[in-house]
């Protein structure tokens, strides 16, 4: 497969997953703000910080009001990680390789983009936000289903899977980090009904609430960390995502999954192994935010090595 084609497939998948994840970030805050009358503008800037776009936001908007943050993260074309920007990039990548993906995939991406664009162009977007972000989440999940059902499960599909699961692992860790940054204004709330409400909102934003309750029952922060970060079977858990990404990476190269033949395989294999042999207790003892921050840096190194190995001019 040409490196240009593999690159476009990989990034189409990542951008779709990223758009869905941003909708999930915002849903965390919206769920809390609807349940608590005391929620104000102070809870919105940390959401931008969690996504890593705080400098860009400050340059454009300054004040971190609910309206400004929602506009920036959803419709602002100047923010490369907004939902609309992600869909523009996904659509452009998909357009360049239309002959290598199914017609259903292209049609779904096009409809997804037009839906978000039309809502962004309309007036009164703050009037029906929960339904809109639910539609974004559903469209992201539908793309995964359309891809799996209509694309041959060969090399191209594995690049699609690789992009999807790496992006999902990163964004699931960031959803958990939202709790650190935003959802606990004071240590006095630890263990309170307010704390339980926030953890429940976080699980729902990750589509994990029902599966968590089946596994653990009562909401306990350590168990939430265990489920979101380390569960082997839940399809949005970080360890599961790393495992699936690692499987697709080795399927692309044809190498033994127990070893490595290049830098991406080495870095991803080491990262996955560390998750497989750690515990929620270890993560919390180290510091949840510190653990997530280190994980995101290492995951970025995995992504950089994938780009250099498979998509650079030298690899073409």
C-alpha positions in Angstrom: 0.0 0.0 0.0 1.3 3.5 -0.9 2.3 5.5 2.2 0.0 8.3 1.1 -3.0 6.1 1.1 -2.1 4.5 4.4 -1.6 8.0 5.9 -5.0 9.2 4.7 -6.8 6.1 6.0 -5.1 6.3 9.3 -5.9 10.0 9.8 -9.5 9.8 8.5 -10.1 7.3 11.3 -8.3 9.3 13.9 -10.2 12.5 13.0 -13.6 10.9 13.2 -12.7 9.3 16.6 -11.4 12.7 17.8 -14.6 14.5 16.8 -16.6 12.0 18.8 -14.3 12.3 21.8 -14.6 16.1 21.9 -18.4 15.7 22.0 -17.9 13.3 25.0 -15.7 15.9 26.8 -18.4 18.5 26.4 -21.1 16.1 27.6 -19.3 15.6 30.9 -19.7 19.3 31.6 -23.2 19.6 30.3 -24.4 16.7 32.4 -22.9 18.3 35.5 -24.2 21.8 34.7 -27.7 20.4 34.1 -27.7 18.5 37.4 -26.1 21.3 39.5 -27.5 24.8 39.5 -24.2 26.1 41.0 -22.1 25.2 37.9 -20.8 28.3 36.3 -18.2 29.5 33.8 -15.3 28.5 36.0 -15.8 24.8 35.0 -15.3 25.5 31.3 -11.7 26.7 30.9 -10.2 23.5 32.4 -12.1 21.6 29.7 -10.0 23.4 27.1 -6.8 22.8 29.1 -7.6 19.1 29.2 -7.7 19.0 25.4 -4.4 20.9 25.2 -5.7 23.9 23.3 -5.7 26.5 26.1 -3.2 28.9 24.5 -5.1 28.9 21.2 -8.3 29.6 23.0 -6.9 32.5 25.0 -5.6 34.1 21.8 -9.0 34.0 20.2 -11.6 34.4 23.0 -9.9 35.4 26.2 -12.9 34.8 28.5 -13.8 31.2 29.2 -17.6 31.4 29.1 -19.8 28.4 28.4 -20.7 29.9 25.0 -17.1 30.6 24.0 -15.7 27.2 25.0 -18.5 25.4 23.2 -18.0 27.5 20.1 -14.2 26.9 20.2 -14.4 23.1 20.8 -17.3 22.5 18.4 -17.4 24.9 15.4 -14.3 27.1 15.4 -12.3 26.4 12.2 -9.3 28.2 13.8 -9.1 25.4 16.3 -7.6 22.4 14.5 -9.1 20.1 17.1 -12.7 21.4 17.0 -15.4 18.9 16.0 -15.9 20.8 12.7 -12.2 21.0 11.9 -11.8 17.3 12.6 -14.6 16.5 10.2 -13.2 18.8 7.5 -9.9 17.0 7.8 -11.5 13.6 7.8 -13.6 14.5 4.7 -10.5 15.8 2.8 -8.5 12.7 3.7 -11.3 10.4 2.7 -11.9 12.3 -0.6 -8.3 11.8 -1.6 -8.6 8.0 -1.3 -12.3 7.4 -2.3 -11.2 4.6 -4.5 -9.7 2.8 -1.5 -12.6 3.0 0.9 -16.2 1.9 0.5 -18.9 4.2 -0.9 -20.8 3.9 2.3 -17.8 5.2 4.3 -17.5 8.2 2.1 -21.3 9.0 2.2 -21.3 8.7 6.0 -18.4 11.0 6.4 -20.0 13.5 4.1 -23.3 13.4 5.9 -21.6 13.7 9.3 -19.7 16.8 8.1 -22.8 18.5 6.6 -24.8 17.8 9.8 -22.2 19.5 12.0 -21.7 22.4 9.6 -25.4 23.0 9.2 -25.9 23.2 13.0 -22.9 25.5 13.3 -24.4 27.8 10.7 -27.8 27.9 12.5 -28.9 30.3 15.2 -29.5 29.3 18.8 -27.1 26.3 19.1 -27.1 26.5 22.9 -30.8 25.6 23.0 -30.5 21.9 22.1 -26.9 20.9 22.9 -27.5 17.5 24.5 -29.2 16.1 21.4 -26.6 17.6 19.1 -23.7 16.1 20.9 -25.5 12.8 21.2 -25.9 12.9 17.4 -22.2 13.5 17.0 -21.4 10.6 19.3 -23.8 8.3 17.4 -22.3 9.4 14.0 -18.8 8.6 15.2 -19.9 5.1 16.4 -21.8 4.5 13.1 -18.7 5.3 11.1 -16.9 2.5 13.0 -19.7 0.1 12.2 -19.9 1.1 8.5 -16.1 0.7 8.2 -16.1 -2.7 9.8 -19.0 -3.9 7.7 -18.0 -2.6 4.3 -14.2 -2.4 4.1 -12.1 -5.4 3.4 -10.2 -6.4 6.5 -6.8 -6.1 5.0 -3.9 -3.7 5.4 -6.0 -0.6 4.8 -8.6 -1.7 7.4 -5.8 -2.3 9.9 -4.4 1.2 9.4 -8.0 2.4 10.1 -8.1 0.3 13.3 -4.7 1.5 14.4 -5.7 5.2 14.1 -9.0 4.6 15.8 -7.7 2.8 18.8 -4.7 5.0 19.4 -7.0 8.1 19.3 -9.5 6.4 21.5 -6.9 5.5 24.1 -5.7 9.0 24.2 -9.1 10.6 24.5 -10.4 8.1 27.1 -7.5 9.0 29.3 -8.3 12.7 28.8 -12.0 12.1 29.7 -10.7 10.6 33.0 -8.4 13.6 33.4 -11.4 15.9 33.1 -12.3 14.7 36.6 -9.0 15.8 38.0 -9.2 19.3 36.4 -12.8 20.2 36.5 -15.2 18.0 38.4 -13.9 18.3 41.9 -13.8 21.9 43.1 -13.0 21.1 46.7 -11.5 18.2 48.7 -14.5 18.4 51.0 -16.6 16.8 48.2 -14.6 13.6 48.1 -16.9 10.6 48.8 -20.0 12.8 48.8 -23.1 12.5 46.8 -21.7 15.3 44.6 -18.6 13.2 44.0 -20.7 10.2 43.0 -22.7 12.3 40.6 -19.5 13.5 38.9 -18.1 10.0 38.5 -21.4 8.8 37.1 -21.4 11.6 34.6 -17.9 10.7 33.6 -18.9 7.1 33.1 -21.9 8.1 31.0 -19.8 10.4 28.8 -17.6 7.4 28.0 -20.6 5.1 27.3 -19.3 3.0 30.2 -22.0 3.5 33.0 -24.0 0.3 32.5 -21.0 -1.9 31.8 -19.3 -0.5 34.9 -22.3 -1.2 37.1 -22.5 -4.8 35.8 -18.8 -5.3 36.7 -18.5 -3.4 40.0 -22.0 -2.3 41.1 -21.5 0.7 43.4 -19.4 3.7 42.1 -16.0 3.7 43.7 -13.3 6.0 42.3 -10.6 3.4 42.3 -12.9 0.9 40.4 -13.7 3.6 37.9 -10.0 4.1 37.2 -9.6 0.4 36.9 -12.5 0.1 34.4 -11.6 3.0 32.2 -7.8 2.4 32.2 -7.2 -1.3 32.7 -10.2 -3.3 31.6 -9.3 -5.9 29.0 -12.8 -6.5 27.6 -14.6 -3.1 27.6 -14.0 -1.7 24.1 -13.3 1.9 25.2 -10.9 1.0 28.0 -7.4 2.2 27.4 -5.8 -1.2 27.8 -8.3 -2.8 25.4 -7.5 0.0 22.9 -3.8 -0.5 23.2 -4.2 -4.2 22.7 -6.3 -3.8 19.5 -3.9 -1.2 18.1 -1.0 -3.5 18.8 -2.7 -6.3 17.0 -3.4 -4.2 13.9 0.2 -2.9 13.9 1.6 -6.4 13.8 -1.0 -7.4 11.2 0.3 -4.6 9.0 3.9 -5.6 9.4 3.3 -9.4 9.5 5.6 -9.7 12.5 5.3 -11.9 15.6 3.1 -10.1 18.1 5.4 -11.3 21.0 8.3 -9.3 19.6 9.1 -6.2 17.6 10.8 -5.3 14.2 10.5 -1.5 14.3 10.2 1.4 16.7 6.4 1.7 16.7 6.1 -2.0 17.6 8.6 -1.6 20.4 7.1 1.6 21.9 3.5 0.4 21.6 4.3 -3.1 22.9 6.1 -1.7 25.9 3.3 0.7 26.7 0.6 -2.0 26.4 2.7 -4.4 28.6 3.0 -1.8 31.3 -0.8 -1.3 31.4 -1.3 -5.0 31.4 0.9 -5.4 34.5 -0.2 -2.4 36.6 -3.2 -1.9 38.8 -5.5 1.0 39.7 -3.9 1.1 43.1 -0.5 1.7 41.5 -1.9 4.4 39.3 -3.6 6.3 42.1 -0.5 5.9 44.3 1.6 7.5 41.6 -1.0 10.2 41.0 -3.8 9.9 38.5 -3.1 13.1 36.6 0.7 12.4 36.6 0.1 8.9 35.3 -2.2 10.1 32.5 0.2 12.9 31.6 3.1 10.5 31.2 0.9 8.1 29.2 -0.2 10.8 26.8 3.4 11.8 26.1 4.4 8.2 25.4 1.4 7.7 23.2 2.4 10.8 21.2 5.9 9.1 20.7 4.1 6.0 19.4 2.2 8.2 16.9 5.3 10.0 15.8 7.2 6.8 15.2 4.2 5.4 13.2 4.4 8.5 11.0 8.1 8.2 10.5 8.1 4.5 9.8 5.0 4.2 7.5 4.1 7.6 6.2 7.2 9.6 5.6 8.8 10.0 2.2 11.5 7.6 3.2 8.9 4.9 3.9 7.0 5.5 0.6 
